[in-house]
Amino acid sequence: MNSGIYRIEIGPYFYWGSTCDFHVRKMHHLGRLNNNAHVNNKMQHVYNKYQDFEMELVVYSDKDDLFKIEQEFLDEDHGKQECMNLAKVAEASARGLKRTEETKAKMSAAQLALKKTISPENRKALSDLMTGAPGRRYDKTIYHFVHVDGREEESNPRDFNKKHNLKQAMMHRVISGKRKHHKGWSIK
């Protein structure tokens, strides 16, 4: 079992976390810390000072119980000077996090600046592209697909890939001209 509650120790400081894959999570933390890009600024500051990092899985657990167990550790340790956890709630890392009015103003300004940089035309194009499955790009263009055995079909890539059990990335390469065919299918 590779899932459970982990504890990071950097000098006299510690951090509680939960993961479904301990090794991946450890590499994620170390990679961010080494690149001075960790989202937890307290952990980054402590790491920069001590250049020390130890992470161990202290409780093995099923994925369903991770947040409940992590919350017990947070309830006991959050607020202690040595605790690097910023959030009080295990399930939502920003819930319970106190932000200053200055930080809130900066976040709001950043969102406004982002909205202003996208032209109405690009916003419409992005909206059209993202229509369909939530969080996924959806090309609604109808293409004429031809198989080496003579079959021909007209369809959008999403439905076509599902129907024929084709890899989306490979068919995208066929459509863009980077590849001639995939599993016998090409574009006419």
C-alpha positions in Angstrom: 0.0 0.0 0.0 1.4 3.4 -1.1 -1.4 5.6 0.2 -1.6 7.2 3.6 -0.7 10.2 5.8 2.8 11.5 5.5 4.9 13.9 7.6 7.6 16.2 6.3 10.3 17.4 8.6 12.6 20.3 7.7 14.8 21.3 10.6 12.5 21.7 13.7 9.4 22.3 11.5 6.9 19.7 10.2 4.0 19.4 7.8 1.1 16.9 7.6 -0.3 15.7 4.3 -2.1 12.8 2.7 -1.5 11.0 -0.6 -2.6 8.2 -2.8 1.0 7.7 -4.1 3.7 8.5 -1.6 6.7 8.4 -4.0 5.1 10.7 -6.6 4.0 13.2 -3.8 7.5 13.2 -2.4 9.1 14.0 -5.8 6.5 16.7 -6.2 7.3 18.4 -2.9 11.1 18.1 -3.5 10.9 19.3 -7.1 9.0 22.4 -6.1 11.2 23.1 -3.1 14.4 22.7 -5.2 13.1 25.0 -7.9 12.0 27.6 -5.2 8.4 27.3 -6.5 6.5 25.5 -3.7 2.9 26.8 -3.2 3.4 26.7 0.6 5.5 29.8 1.1 6.2 28.9 4.8 7.6 25.5 3.8 9.7 27.1 1.0 11.1 29.7 3.4 12.0 27.0 6.0 13.5 24.7 3.3 15.6 27.6 1.9 16.9 28.2 5.4 17.7 24.6 6.5 18.2 22.8 3.2 17.0 19.7 4.9 14.1 17.4 3.9 12.7 14.2 5.3 9.4 12.7 4.4 7.9 9.5 5.7 4.6 7.7 5.5 3.4 7.5 9.1 -0.1 6.0 8.7 -1.1 3.6 5.9 -4.7 4.1 4.9 -7.3 3.5 2.2 -8.0 6.4 -0.1 -11.4 6.8 1.4 -10.1 7.6 4.9 -7.2 9.9 4.0 -8.8 13.3 4.7 -10.4 12.1 7.9 -7.2 10.9 9.4 -5.2 13.9 8.1 -7.7 16.2 9.8 -7.1 14.5 13.1 -3.4 15.4 12.9 -4.2 19.0 11.7 -6.7 19.5 14.6 -3.9 18.6 17.0 -1.0 20.5 15.5 -2.4 23.4 13.3 -1.4 26.8 14.9 1.7 25.5 16.5 4.8 27.6 15.5 6.6 24.5 14.1 3.6 23.4 12.0 4.0 24.4 8.3 0.4 23.5 7.3 -1.2 26.8 6.2 -4.8 25.4 6.0 -6.9 24.2 8.9 -9.0 21.9 6.8 -7.4 18.8 5.1 -10.1 18.4 2.4 -9.8 21.9 1.0 -6.3 23.4 1.2 -7.6 27.0 1.1 -10.5 26.6 3.5 -9.8 28.1 6.9 -6.8 30.0 5.5 -6.8 33.7 6.6 -5.8 36.1 3.9 -5.0 39.8 4.5 -7.0 42.5 2.7 -3.8 43.3 0.8 -3.6 39.7 -0.5 -7.3 39.6 -1.4 -6.8 42.9 -3.4 -3.8 41.5 -5.2 -5.7 38.3 -6.2 -8.7 40.3 -7.4 -6.4 42.6 -9.5 -4.7 39.6 -11.0 -8.1 38.1 -12.0 -9.2 41.4 -13.5 -6.0 41.8 -15.5 -6.3 38.3 -16.9 -9.9 39.0 -18.0 -8.9 42.3 -19.7 -6.0 40.6 -21.7 -8.4 38.2 -23.5 -10.2 39.8 -26.3 -13.9 39.2 -26.8 -13.1 37.2 -30.0 -10.6 35.0 -28.2 -13.1 34.5 -25.3 -15.7 33.4 -27.8 -13.3 31.0 -29.5 -12.2 29.5 -26.1 -15.9 29.1 -25.2 -16.6 27.3 -28.4 -13.6 25.1 -28.0 -14.4 24.1 -24.4 -18.1 23.3 -25.1 -18.9 19.7 -24.6 -17.3 17.6 -21.9 -16.5 19.7 -18.8 -12.8 20.6 -18.7 -11.9 19.1 -22.1 -11.4 20.5 -25.5 -14.0 19.5 -28.0 -13.5 19.9 -31.7 -17.0 20.0 -33.3 -15.7 20.2 -36.8 -17.0 17.4 -39.1 -14.2 15.5 -40.9 -14.3 13.0 -43.6 -12.5 9.9 -42.4 -11.4 7.1 -44.8 -10.3 3.6 -43.9 -7.8 1.5 -45.9 -10.6 -1.2 -46.5 -12.7 1.5 -48.2 -15.1 2.5 -45.4 -15.8 6.2 -45.2 -17.4 8.2 -42.4 -18.2 11.8 -41.6 -18.0 12.7 -37.9 -16.4 15.0 -35.3 -13.2 13.6 -33.8 -14.6 12.9 -30.3 -17.5 10.7 -31.5 -15.4 9.1 -34.1 -12.6 8.1 -31.6 -15.2 6.7 -29.2 -17.0 4.7 -31.8 -13.8 3.1 -33.2 -11.8 3.0 -29.9 -9.0 5.2 -31.3 -6.5 7.2 -29.3 -7.4 10.9 -29.4 -3.8 12.1 -29.6 -3.0 9.9 -32.6 -6.1 11.0 -34.5 -5.3 14.6 -33.7 -2.0 14.1 -35.4 -3.7 12.6 -38.4 -6.1 15.6 -38.5 -3.2 18.1 -38.2 -1.2 16.3 -40.9 1.6 15.2 -38.6 0.7 11.6 -39.2 -0.7 9.9 -42.3 -3.0 7.4 -40.6 -3.9 5.7 -37.3 -5.1 2.1 -37.3 -6.0 2.4 -41.0 -8.0 5.7 -40.7 -6.9 8.8 -42.5 -8.5 12.1 -43.5 -9.9 12.7 -47.0 
